C-alpha cells in the first residue's frame, strides 16, 4: 500500500515513549510519519476502538500496533498522480 499523508491536529505530545515506538514500527515497515502524526494515529485508534484518549500498547506486538493504525492512513490518489496536471 502507498500513502500520501496523515491528517493531524496540533497538540502537545504526552506519551513520547509510545510515540517513538509507533514511529519506529512505521519506519521498520517502510513508512515515515512525524511524531505528531504518530500521536494522531494512536489517538484515533484509542478513541474509535476503546473510547479512550490514549490506550496503552505495552502488551501489543509491533505487528499489532501497525495493524491498529494502518486503517487511519490516507491512501494515495493514483488518478491524480498519473495526471498531467501534477507535472
Residue pairs with C-beta under 8 A, 6 or more apart in sequence:
1 70
1 73
1 75
2 75
2 76
3 31
3 73
3 74
3 75
3 76
4 74
4 75
4 76
4 77
5 74
6 33
6 37
6 40
6 41
6 72
6 73
6 74
7 40
7 74
8 34
8 36
8 37
8 39
8 40
9 40
10 36
11 36
11 39
13 19
13 35
13 36
13 39
14 54
15 39
15 42
15 54
16 35
18 42
18 54
18 56
18 57
19 35
19 38
19 39
19 42
20 35
21 57
21 62
21 65
22 33
22 38
22 41
22 42
22 65
22 69
23 33
23 35
23 38
25 62
25 65
25 66
26 32
26 33
26 38
26 66
28 62
29 66
31 73
33 41
40 72
41 69
41 72
42 54
42 55
42 57
42 68
42 69
43 53
43 54
44 69
44 72
45 55
45 68
45 69
45 72
46 52
46 53
46 54
46 55
47 53
49 55
49 68
57 64
57 65
60 68
80 86
